[in-house]
Amino acid sequence: MPPDYSLPAMEVVRALIRRKAKNLRLLGVPVLGMCADLLIGARCVAEVESSAVSLGEAGLAPRFTEAAEKGEIKIRDATCPAVHSALQASEKGVPFMPLRGVLGSDLLKHRDDWKVVNNPLNSATDPILLVPAIQPDVALFHARWADHAGNVWIGRRRELATLAHAARETFVTYEEKRSGDMLEDELLAPGLISSTYISATAKAVRGAWPLGIPEVYDIDDAHLARYAQAAKTREGFERYLDEFVWSKKKNSLPA
């Protein structure tokens, strides 16, 4: 799942909670936000691998923070370059990706799946980190457009393309359906993910709310702040779910 600023599929998150999903393993590409906090608070999540879980300017992710402190979920601490490199390895069909920036950090004490070796192309001492490939079961995000050929347009959010290339399946909600094939449009094609990598799409108008879609609608900062305050307690979080998830007020979503 992408971070809050990069087209999260929030309507699917609400649907997963209503379906009472269990034992989800979330990968933040490279960080997680409100989508993860909602799922964790609703007890849908068993494990999180991410560089961070945060509500950004709204502060800590309260349900994640409490679950982490109580040991209710497994946490695999990562860093942004490691997450991207691991996905790029799957994208390229190789078992690992070399990386230097993590060397010397405490992360290595907690990730026995990351291996430090000497650079085989250098006879001198030259340590390098090998990060194993990650192939997510499902990539999940939102898009501004999908077309009748099955392509989706993500603009400059190219990390979503890497995620789709690496994952076994990719499910995308979208704001609007465009006729024809966007790959034939020279202006739109550079911002596309080809239908080759898309398993299914579904229309979800304002499907990223209360987060945003560039040039369509902005992040609802007031709502995010309201959530951050409510979710500080279990009781407040449950009241939030009652109003915005269980009631199916999809669209308590402002127009």
PyMOL commands that set and color helices and strands:
alter all, ss='L'
color gray80, all
select helices_A, chain A and resi 10-18+34-41+56-58+62-69+80-92+107-110+159-166+182-184+189-191+195-197+221-230+234-246
alter helices_A, ss='H'
color red, helices_A
select strands_A, chain A and resi 24-27+45-50+74-77+96-99+115-118+127-132+138-147+152-153+169-178+192-193+200-203
alter strands_A, ss='S'
color yellow, strands_A
deselect
rebuild
show_as cartoon
